[in-house]
Amino acid sequence: MSILVRTDLKMSRGKMVAQGAHAAVGAALICKDQKPDIFNSWYAQGAAKIALKVNSETEMIELVKKADSLGLITYIVEDMGLTEVPPGTKTAAAIGPGPESKIDQVTGKLKLL
């Protein structure tokens, strides 16, 4: 699973971690419901995750669209706006769980968070 976190929002480290966690949980729950075989394999192998930087909402959305076109699980976090960002701000996204080769087609060139 790749977790994409927007760096343009200048969120605190704690906020970035929380938003990434929301994305990971959301994607995992969707996967468990829609593709239980993929979820079970991913979870049994340690539930691998990687946190990556994206520079804007536009970049994040484009990557999610590409992942969707490959049939990957995706989840976008829209913040409630109670702390650091306005309500509805898209702060993070997750791609996967899924085949590493497909996920790498989408996120393989991004930098680590």
Sequence and secondary structure as in RCSB ss.txt:
>XXXX:A:sequence
MSILVRTDLKMSRGKMVAQGAHAAVGAALICKDQKPDIFNSWYAQGAAKIALKVNSETEMIELVKKADSLGLITY
IVEDMGLTEVPPGTKTAAAIGPGPESKIDQVTGKLKLL
>XXXX:A:secstr
 EEEEESTT   HHHHHHHHHHHHHHHHHHHHHH HHHHHHHHHTT   EEEEES HHHHHHHHHHHHHTT  EE
EEE   SSSS TT EEEEEE SS HHHHHHHHTT  B 
